Amino acid sequence: MPSWDEKRAGEIIDAHKAMEGATLPILHAVQDAFGFITDRAIEMIADALNLSRAEVHGVVSFYHDFRRAPAGPHVIRLCRAEACQAMGADKLAQQMRETLGVDWHGTTTDGRVTLEPVFCLGLCSCAPAAMLDGKVMGRVDHAKLTAATLTGSTRVKA
């Protein structure tokens, strides 16, 4: 992932600012380019769209997809929706937070793994569900998710 580049960020903002409802497309494009949303990006977006920094920050903090700091190379997203909760997702979330030593949106001290909540991965019949590095996994438990995280493989036995 390239490091922050204010000139490139300005180009991204300029390419999207004429769109109706440009805030979300710009934020997604900036995060796609740099991996997270910096304070400077928020300022630039606010200026370009004639919004306050608080308004842009509000959008960033409202949507769980946006990061304020770089993620690790491995991102675990745990489903927090009702079907997964009914099948043990709360316990799994607590176990993973303890195993990794981080809370939601945190990255391990070695910088390898980031843990994020997500509200429904569409695998309700295979709850609890997780996503590891963009690949969905159903019927996960602590052992399976830990093994997949350590090996980098989502091919685990059910």
C-alpha positions as CSV (number, residue, x, y, z in Angstrom):
1,M,0.0,0.0,0.0
2,P,1.5,3.4,-1.0
3,S,2.2,5.8,1.8
4,W,0.1,9.0,2.2
5,D,0.6,11.4,-0.8
6,E,-1.2,14.7,-0.5
7,K,-1.0,15.3,-4.3
8,R,-2.5,11.9,-5.1
9,A,-5.2,12.5,-2.5
10,G,-6.0,15.8,-4.1
11,E,-6.3,14.1,-7.5
12,I,-8.7,11.5,-6.1
13,I,-10.8,14.2,-4.5
14,D,-10.9,16.2,-7.7
15,A,-11.9,13.1,-9.7
16,H,-15.0,12.5,-7.5
17,K,-16.1,15.8,-6.0
18,A,-18.6,16.7,-8.8
19,M,-20.6,13.5,-8.1
20,E,-23.8,13.8,-6.2
21,G,-23.2,12.5,-2.7
22,A,-19.5,12.6,-3.3
23,T,-18.4,12.1,0.4
24,L,-18.6,8.3,0.5
25,P,-17.1,7.7,-3.0
26,I,-14.2,10.0,-2.1
27,L,-13.6,8.3,1.3
28,H,-13.7,4.9,-0.3
29,A,-11.2,5.9,-3.0
30,V,-8.9,7.5,-0.5
31,Q,-8.9,4.4,1.7
32,D,-8.4,2.2,-1.3
33,A,-5.4,4.2,-2.3
34,F,-3.8,4.6,1.1
35,G,-5.4,2.0,3.4
36,F,-6.8,4.5,5.8
37,I,-8.2,8.0,6.2
38,T,-5.8,10.6,7.6
39,D,-6.7,13.8,9.4
40,R,-5.3,15.7,6.4
41,A,-7.6,13.8,4.0
42,I,-10.6,14.7,6.2
43,E,-9.5,18.4,5.9
44,M,-9.1,18.2,2.2
45,I,-12.4,16.5,1.6
46,A,-14.2,19.0,3.8
47,D,-12.7,21.9,1.9
48,A,-13.5,20.4,-1.5
49,L,-17.1,19.6,-0.6
50,N,-17.7,22.8,1.5
51,L,-18.4,20.7,4.6
52,S,-17.0,21.0,8.1
53,R,-14.3,18.6,9.2
54,A,-16.8,17.4,11.8
55,E,-19.2,16.4,9.1
56,V,-16.6,14.4,7.2
57,H,-15.2,12.9,10.5
58,G,-18.8,11.9,11.4
59,V,-19.1,9.9,8.2
60,V,-15.8,8.2,8.7
61,S,-16.6,7.3,12.3
62,F,-20.2,6.1,11.5
63,Y,-19.2,3.6,8.9
64,H,-17.2,0.6,10.1
65,D,-15.4,0.2,6.8
66,F,-13.3,3.3,7.2
67,R,-10.0,3.1,9.1
68,R,-8.2,6.0,10.8
69,A,-4.9,4.0,11.0
70,P,-3.3,1.5,8.7
71,A,-4.5,-2.1,9.1
72,G,-2.2,-5.1,9.4
73,P,-1.7,-7.3,6.3
74,H,-4.3,-9.7,7.8
75,V,-7.7,-8.3,8.6
76,I,-10.2,-10.4,10.5
77,R,-13.8,-9.2,10.4
78,L,-16.2,-10.9,12.8
79,C,-19.9,-10.7,12.2
80,R,-21.8,-8.9,15.0
81,A,-25.4,-9.5,13.6
82,E,-28.1,-11.3,15.5
83,A,-27.9,-14.7,13.8
84,C,-24.2,-14.9,14.5
85,Q,-24.7,-13.7,18.1
86,A,-27.2,-16.4,18.6
87,M,-24.6,-19.0,17.5
88,G,-21.8,-17.8,19.7
89,A,-20.2,-14.8,18.0
90,D,-20.0,-12.8,21.2
91,K,-17.9,-15.5,22.9
92,L,-15.8,-15.9,19.7
93,A,-15.3,-12.1,19.6
94,Q,-14.1,-12.1,23.2
95,Q,-11.8,-15.0,22.6
96,M,-10.2,-13.4,19.5
97,R,-9.8,-10.0,21.3
98,E,-8.0,-11.9,24.1
99,T,-5.9,-14.0,21.8
100,L,-4.8,-11.1,19.7
101,G,-4.5,-8.7,22.6
102,V,-6.6,-6.0,20.8
103,D,-10.0,-4.5,20.9
104,W,-12.2,-3.7,17.9
105,H,-10.3,-1.8,15.2
106,G,-7.0,-2.7,16.9
107,T,-3.9,-4.1,15.3
108,T,-1.6,-6.6,17.1
109,T,1.6,-5.3,18.5
110,D,3.6,-7.0,15.7
111,G,1.4,-5.2,13.2
112,R,0.2,-8.5,11.5
113,V,-3.5,-8.7,12.3
114,T,-6.3,-6.1,12.6
115,L,-9.6,-7.1,14.2
116,E,-12.8,-5.4,13.0
117,P,-16.5,-5.8,13.6
118,V,-18.9,-6.2,10.6
119,F,-22.6,-6.2,10.7
120,C,-23.7,-9.2,8.6
121,L,-21.6,-11.1,6.1
122,G,-24.6,-12.8,4.6
123,L,-23.8,-16.2,6.0
124,C,-26.6,-16.3,8.6
125,S,-27.2,-20.0,8.0
126,C,-23.5,-20.8,8.6
127,A,-23.1,-18.7,11.8
128,P,-20.9,-17.5,13.3
129,A,-19.3,-16.0,10.3
130,A,-16.0,-14.2,9.8
131,M,-14.0,-12.7,7.0
132,L,-10.3,-13.2,6.8
133,D,-8.4,-11.1,4.3
134,G,-11.5,-10.7,2.2
135,K,-12.6,-14.3,2.2
136,V,-15.7,-15.3,4.1
137,M,-15.7,-18.2,6.5
138,G,-18.8,-19.9,8.0
139,R,-19.2,-22.0,11.2
140,V,-16.0,-20.6,12.7
141,D,-14.9,-21.1,16.2
142,H,-11.8,-19.9,18.0
143,A,-9.6,-22.7,17.0
144,K,-10.4,-22.6,13.3
145,L,-10.2,-18.8,13.1
146,T,-6.9,-18.8,15.1
147,A,-5.4,-21.5,12.8
148,A,-6.6,-19.7,9.7
149,T,-5.1,-16.4,10.9
150,L,-1.7,-18.1,11.8
151,T,-1.5,-19.9,8.5
152,G,-3.1,-17.2,6.3
153,S,-5.5,-19.8,4.9
154,T,-9.2,-19.7,4.9
155,R,-9.3,-23.4,3.9
156,V,-10.2,-24.9,7.3
157,K,-12.3,-28.0,8.0
158,A,-15.8,-27.4,9.2
